[in-house]
């Protein structure tokens, strides 16, 4: 026997592998509303725990706060079966979302699990969902337009690759249809779509009708319907953004569509109120306004690749200055207003061009394009100012050259701005804009 030979530790490793280790645990003492209060835990904010409910599988929950020496948990599913003295086991990890090219064409729930009937996701990577936004000095400048196929956007509200736009509208004005058109037609490598707090009926309609089979092939859809717990609705947005960040890190151009930021904010309000946070503006807690930039700033350009974000905001009572609308508008790089008045006139997409703005349009379009857009806006503003006089027949043609030009150009402008689900090429949009300028100029002359 060689005394200098290393000892054979195989049998010790085998013995250790067969040991049953003890798991630290706590126990449930209170259940109030959406929260479960437990004692005896050594956890951090965001850590995942298992609650061993009576006569059911363990219920996953997340640490959302602390009160005195108690830990506040919020389940990621149904709370049925939880009672006092239930054991709570910390998992020692935060929530991880699946990422990878295997997700293309799939519909996932708020936890990143398959919601379709296409089987498991296979061997995918996992990433933490609470990632910081890209460093400001590492973001590439936005210099290239992203063609959406929607003439009103491409022509008069041109968006760049990596820009973040808000779509503001009341209920039933066409937000989902517009999102579907952008997801289906935008010239990006992949679309990631987050449906937060949607009606269950609308999910399949959006996937099959608005997105369509061709759009779904190049998309990842993350869904958390309105009946799901608030924490699950919140998680769905973070999961979708994490998936989009994976594709951006791969050097791809991503279109990120989220419907809606308002329901994301409502979910955070529910959580904040449940753990004792005081309400602030219109019942929204301060954490809501702290969380919005953390989500919205994660979109945009990185060292390579881009995430072009379209975030819908469901305005309450068509009040475009309510707290969430006001906060989101101050964070994003522009906003698209959908008008109920236009929708009632069967003008779709119901984009109020005069009330909308793309802050990066001057940096990504030619001088000629900008001049055409400015002239069309001026013609539209002139017509709107004189609309009442024209409608009641009080305006006499020839009284004002600018109004005459606006009236002459109106049919061509409406043709440019009104569009079905069909895709419109960028060059076609510019050609229509040039023709409108000629119509207005000829009439003014």
C-alpha positions in Angstrom: 0.0 0.0 0.0 1.4 3.4 -1.1 1.3 5.8 1.9 1.5 8.7 -0.5 -1.5 7.7 -2.6 -4.6 9.9 -2.1 -7.3 8.3 0.0 -10.3 6.7 -1.6 -13.2 8.9 -0.7 -15.8 7.2 -2.9 -17.6 5.4 0.0 -17.8 8.7 2.0 -19.4 10.5 -1.0 -21.9 7.6 -1.4 -22.8 7.8 2.3 -23.2 11.6 2.2 -25.5 11.3 -0.9 -27.8 9.0 1.0 -28.2 11.3 4.0 -31.6 13.0 4.4 -30.8 16.7 5.1 -33.1 18.8 7.3 -35.0 21.7 5.6 -35.5 24.9 7.4 -39.1 25.8 7.6 -41.6 28.2 9.1 -45.4 28.0 9.7 -48.4 29.9 8.7 -50.0 32.0 11.4 -52.4 34.3 9.5 -54.1 34.5 6.1 -55.5 38.0 5.4 -56.9 38.8 2.0 -54.2 38.0 -0.6 -51.3 37.6 1.9 -50.1 34.7 4.0 -48.2 35.6 7.2 -45.6 33.1 8.4 -43.1 33.0 11.2 -39.8 31.2 11.6 -38.5 32.0 8.1 -35.1 33.4 7.1 -35.9 34.8 3.6 -35.3 37.8 1.4 -37.7 39.8 -0.7 -38.5 37.9 -3.9 -37.5 34.5 -2.6 -39.8 31.6 -3.6 -41.3 29.4 -0.9 -43.4 26.3 -0.8 -46.5 26.2 1.4 -47.5 22.7 2.3 -51.3 23.0 2.1 -53.6 20.4 3.5 -54.5 17.6 1.2 -53.0 19.3 -1.9 -49.8 19.8 -3.7 -47.3 22.4 -2.3 -48.4 26.0 -3.2 -45.6 28.2 -4.6 -45.5 31.7 -3.0 -43.2 34.7 -3.1 -41.9 36.8 -0.2 -43.4 40.3 -0.7 -42.7 42.0 2.6 -42.2 41.7 6.3 -44.2 42.9 9.4 -42.4 42.9 12.7 -40.9 39.4 12.9 -43.3 37.8 10.4 -42.8 37.2 6.7 -45.5 38.2 4.2 -46.0 35.8 1.4 -48.3 36.0 -1.7 -49.2 32.7 -3.4 -48.6 32.3 -7.1 -51.8 30.2 -7.4 -55.0 29.2 -5.7 -54.9 29.6 -1.9 -57.3 26.7 -1.2 -56.1 24.3 1.5 -53.9 26.8 3.4 -54.6 26.9 7.1 -52.8 27.9 10.3 -49.7 25.8 11.2 -49.1 24.8 7.5 -45.4 24.3 7.0 -43.6 26.8 4.8 -40.3 25.9 3.2 -37.9 28.5 1.6 -36.5 27.4 -1.8 -33.4 29.5 -1.5 -33.9 31.0 -5.0 -35.8 33.7 -6.8 -38.3 33.1 -9.7 -36.6 32.0 -12.9 -38.2 32.4 -16.4 -37.6 30.1 -19.4 -35.8 31.7 -22.3 -34.6 30.3 -25.6 -35.4 30.0 -29.3 -37.6 27.0 -28.5 -40.2 29.4 -27.2 -41.0 30.8 -30.7 -44.6 30.0 -31.6 -45.6 29.2 -28.1 -48.2 30.5 -25.7 -47.1 30.6 -22.0 -48.8 31.4 -18.7 -47.6 34.0 -16.2 -45.1 31.5 -14.8 -43.6 30.7 -18.2 -45.3 27.3 -18.4 -47.0 26.1 -21.7 -50.6 27.2 -22.0 -51.0 25.7 -25.5 -51.2 22.0 -26.3 -47.8 21.7 -27.9 -46.1 19.8 -25.2 -43.2 20.7 -22.8 -40.7 23.5 -23.7 -37.8 21.0 -23.6 -34.3 21.9 -22.5 -34.5 25.7 -22.1 -32.3 28.2 -20.2 -33.6 29.9 -17.1 -33.0 33.5 -16.1 -33.9 35.7 -13.2 -36.7 38.1 -14.0 -35.7 41.1 -11.9 -32.9 42.3 -14.2 -31.7 45.9 -14.3 -32.2 48.0 -17.4 -29.2 48.4 -19.8 -26.5 50.8 -18.7 -27.3 54.3 -20.2 -23.9 54.6 -21.9 -24.1 51.1 -23.3 -27.3 51.7 -25.3 -26.8 52.1 -29.0 -28.3 55.3 -30.6 -31.6 54.8 -32.4 -31.0 55.6 -36.1 -33.2 53.2 -38.1 -37.0 53.2 -38.4 -39.0 50.1 -37.6 -41.6 49.6 -40.3 -44.9 48.4 -38.7 -47.0 48.2 -41.9 -49.5 50.7 -40.4 -49.5 53.8 -42.6 -50.6 56.3 -39.9 -47.6 55.2 -37.7 -45.0 54.8 -40.4 -45.9 58.0 -42.2 -46.7 60.5 -39.4 -45.5 58.8 -36.2 -42.4 57.0 -37.4 -40.9 54.7 -34.7 -37.3 53.6 -34.5 -35.8 50.3 -33.6 -35.4 50.4 -29.8 -38.0 53.2 -29.3 -40.7 52.8 -26.6 -44.2 54.0 -27.5 -47.4 54.1 -25.5 -50.8 53.4 -27.0 -53.4 55.3 -25.0 -57.1 54.5 -25.4 -60.3 53.8 -23.6 -62.0 50.4 -23.8 -63.2 49.1 -27.1 -61.4 51.5 -29.3 -59.2 49.0 -31.1 -56.0 48.6 -29.1 -55.8 44.8 -29.5 -56.5 44.9 -33.2 -53.7 47.5 -33.6 -51.3 45.5 -31.5 -52.1 42.4 -33.7 -51.4 44.3 -36.9 -48.0 45.5 -35.5 -47.0 42.1 -34.3 -48.0 40.5 -37.5 -46.5 43.0 -39.9 -43.5 44.8 -38.2 -40.1 44.3 -39.7 -38.5 42.7 -36.7 -36.9 39.3 -36.0 -39.3 38.3 -33.3 -42.4 39.6 -31.4 -42.9 39.0 -27.7 -46.5 39.7 -26.6 -47.6 40.1 -23.0 -51.4 40.0 -22.4 -51.9 41.1 -18.8 -55.3 41.0 -17.2 -57.1 40.2 -20.4 -60.5 38.6 -20.6 -60.2 34.9 -21.1 -62.4 35.1 -24.1 -60.1 37.5 -25.9 -56.9 35.5 -25.6 -57.8 32.9 -28.2 -59.4 35.6 -30.4 -56.2 37.6 -30.3 -53.9 34.6 -31.1 -56.1 33.2 -33.9 -57.7 36.3 -35.4 -55.5 39.3 -34.7 -52.1 37.6 -34.6 -52.8 34.7 -37.0 -50.7 31.6 -37.7 -48.0 33.5 -39.6 -47.7 36.1 -36.8 -47.6 33.3 -34.1 -44.7 31.5 -35.8 -42.4 34.5 -35.1 -43.9 35.4 -31.7 -43.9 34.4 -28.0 -47.2 35.1 -26.2 -47.3 35.3 -22.4 -50.8 35.4 -20.9 -52.2 36.1 -17.5 -55.9 36.6 -17.5 -57.9 38.9 -15.2 -59.0 36.0 -12.9 -55.4 35.1 -12.0 -53.9 36.3 -8.7 -52.3 39.8 -8.8 -48.8 38.4 -8.3 -49.2 36.1 -11.3 -50.4 39.0 -13.5 -47.3 41.0 -12.3 -45.0 38.0 -13.0 -46.3 37.6 -16.6 -45.0 41.1 -17.5 -41.6 40.4 -16.0 -41.4 36.9 -17.7 -42.3 38.4 -21.1 -39.7 41.2 -20.7 -37.0 38.6 -19.7 -37.8 36.6 -22.8 -37.5 39.7 -25.0 -34.1 40.6 -23.4 -32.8 37.1 -24.3 -33.5 37.7 -28.0 -32.0 41.2 -27.8 -28.8 39.8 -26.2 -28.7 37.4 -29.2 -28.4 40.5 -31.4 -32.0 40.3 -32.7 -34.5 43.1 -33.2 -37.5 42.5 -31.0 -41.0 44.0 -31.0 -42.4 43.9 -27.5 -46.1 44.5 -27.1 -47.8 44.7 -23.8 -51.6 45.0 -23.1 -51.9 46.6 -20.8 -49.7 48.7 -18.5 -52.8 49.8 -16.6 -53.6 46.3 -15.5 -50.0 45.7 -14.5 -50.3 48.8 -12.3 -53.6 47.6 -10.9 -52.0 44.3 -9.9 -49.2 46.1 -8.1 -51.7 48.3 -6.4 -53.5 45.1 -5.1 -50.3 43.8 -3.7 -49.2 47.1 -2.2 -52.6 47.6 -0.4 -52.6 43.9 0.8 -49.2 44.3 2.6 -50.3 47.6 4.2 -48.8 50.2 1.8 -50.7 53.5 2.0 -52.7 54.6 -1.1 -51.5 57.7 -2.9 -52.9 59.1 -6.2 -56.4 57.7 -6.9 -55.7 54.7 -4.7 -52.5 53.7 -6.5 -49.7 53.0 -4.0 -46.2 54.7 -4.3 -44.7 51.3 -5.3 -46.7 51.4 -8.5 -45.0 54.6 -9.7 -41.6 53.2 -8.6 -42.2 49.9 -10.6 -43.3 51.4 -13.9 -39.9 52.8 -14.9 -38.2 49.6 -13.8 -40.3 47.7 -16.4 -40.4 50.3 -19.2 -36.7 51.2 -19.1 -35.7 47.6 -19.7 -37.0 47.9 -23.3 -34.8 49.8 -25.8 -31.5 49.2 -27.3 -28.5 47.4 -25.7 -25.0 46.7 -26.8 -26.4 44.8 -29.7 -30.0 44.1 -30.7 -33.1 46.1 -29.7 -36.4 45.9 -28.1 -39.0 48.2 -29.6 -41.8 48.5 -27.1 -45.5 49.2 -27.6 -47.3 49.5 -24.3 -51.0 50.0 -24.2 -52.6 52.2 -21.4 -56.3 51.7 -20.7 -57.3 55.2 -19.7 -60.1 55.4 -17.1 -63.1 57.3 -18.4 -61.2 58.4 -21.4 -59.2 60.7 -19.1 -55.8 60.9 -20.7 -54.4 62.7 -17.7 -55.2 60.1 -15.1 -52.2 59.0 -12.9 -51.0 56.0 -14.8 -51.3 57.7 -18.2 -49.5 60.7 -16.9 -46.7 58.6 -15.4 -46.2 56.4 -18.5 -46.3 59.3 -20.9 -43.4 60.9 -19.0 -41.3 57.7 -19.3 -41.8 56.6 -22.9 -40.4 58.1 -26.1 -43.7 59.0 -27.6 -47.4 58.2 -27.5 -50.2 57.1 -29.8 -53.7 58.3 -28.9 -56.7 56.2 -30.1 -59.8 58.4 -30.4 -63.3 57.2 -29.5 -64.6 59.9 -31.8 -62.7 58.5 -34.8 -63.8 55.0 -33.9 -67.5 56.0 -33.9 -67.0 57.4 -37.4 -65.7 53.9 -38.4 -62.2 55.4 -38.9 -59.7 52.5 -38.1 -57.1 52.4 -36.8 -58.6 55.2 -34.7 -55.3 57.0 -34.3 -55.5 60.7 -33.4 -52.5 61.9 -35.3 -52.7 65.5 -34.0 -52.7 64.3 -30.4 -49.9 61.8 -30.9 -46.2 62.2 -31.2 -43.0 60.2 -31.8 -40.1 62.0 -30.1 -37.5 60.2 -32.2 -39.1 60.8 -35.7 -36.8 63.7 -36.5 -33.7 61.5 -35.9 -34.7 58.6 -38.0 -36.5 60.1 -41.1 -35.3 62.2 -44.0 -35.9 65.9 -44.2 -38.3 65.3 -47.1 -40.3 62.8 -45.1 -40.5 65.3 -42.1 -41.6 68.1 -44.4 -44.4 66.0 -45.9 -45.6 64.9 -42.4 -45.6 68.5 -41.1 -47.6 69.7 -44.1 -50.2 66.9 -43.7 -50.5 67.7 -40.0 -51.1 71.3 -40.8 -53.8 70.4 -43.4 -55.5 68.2 -40.8 -55.3 70.9 -38.1 -56.7 73.5 -40.5 -59.7 71.2 -41.3 -60.3 70.3 -37.7 -60.4 74.1 -36.8 -63.0 74.7 -39.5 -64.9 71.4 -39.2 -68.0 72.8 -37.5 -68.3 75.6 -40.1 -67.9 73.1 -42.9 -70.4 70.6 -41.5 -73.2 73.2 -41.1 -72.6 74.7 -44.5 -71.4 78.0 -43.2 -68.1 78.0 -45.0 -68.1 79.4 -48.5 -65.4 77.9 -50.8 -62.8 80.4 -51.8 -62.9 82.3 -48.5 -59.7 80.9 -47.2 -57.0 79.2 -49.3 -55.7 77.1 -46.5 -59.1 75.7 -45.7 -59.8 75.0 -49.4 -56.5 73.1 -49.5 -57.4 71.1 -46.4 -60.9 70.2 -47.8 -59.3 69.1 -51.1 -56.7 66.9 -49.4 -59.1 65.3 -46.9 -60.1 62.3 -49.0 -56.5 61.4 -49.7 -55.5 62.0 -46.0 -58.3 59.7 -44.9 -57.2 57.0 -47.3 -53.7 57.3 -45.9 -54.8 57.0 -42.3 -57.6 54.4 -42.7 -56.4 50.9 -43.2 -57.6 47.3 -42.7 -55.5 44.5 -41.4 -53.4 44.4 -44.6 -49.7 45.4 -44.6 -48.6 48.6 -46.2 -45.0 48.9 -47.6 -43.0 51.9 -46.3 -42.3 53.2 -49.8 -46.0 53.0 -50.6 -46.8 55.1 -47.5 -44.3 57.7 -48.6 -45.7 57.8 -52.1 -49.2 58.4 -50.7 -47.9 61.2 -48.6 -46.2 62.9 -51.5 -49.4 62.7 -53.5 -51.3 64.4 -50.7 -48.8 67.3 -50.7 -49.4 67.7 -54.4 -53.2 67.8 -54.0 -53.0 70.4 -51.3 -50.5 72.6 -53.1 -52.5 72.5 -56.4 -55.7 73.5 -54.6 -53.9 76.3 -52.7 -52.5 77.6 -56.0 
